[in-house]
Amino acid sequence: MNNKYFDFSMKLLGIDGGATKISGWEVFFDENTNTFSLGDTGIVREYRDCDNYIADFVPESMESQFNAINSNITLTHDEKVQGEVYVKACADIIYEFSRKYDNENILFGIGMPGLKSKDRKGILAMANGPRIPDYIDNLKKILQSNHINLESNLIFLGSDADYCGIGEEYSPKVNSEQDVMPAI
């Protein structure tokens, strides 16, 4: 079934990256209520479990990162290695979903922390992780080398904070007080 916004024959995957892990969840859209909900399939990759992870990685100071944004960003060796770990972990999640769905067309969105480049294809500053200015390009290369069938072209990285707000707005409303998760 199709509507003007979404082809319901596609598999929808939401990916949420953070400073310590990245997770992906199958997402379903309910046409009747115009809400999204998470499916039963979720995959989490802790960066520390990935090859080449640098346990004692220290990001460049935020001042240094901000100063480099409008000039030429030169990544440290550790940033390059740690950035590869972050991108590979994301590719692993997409690959696992692709295997689960026998390489059906998958549409996915990726929310990552940090200040994005103007074209939103990379991360130029991140408080607790590496800068990855070529995130999308590197992810595309990994996915293409694994013959992953993308429903649409990888265009940009989204904001994990923005996507959290969208999830709050368009997830099913709470039905009773016992469904409410207490604030910590």
Disulfide bonds with the S-S distance in Angstrom:
none
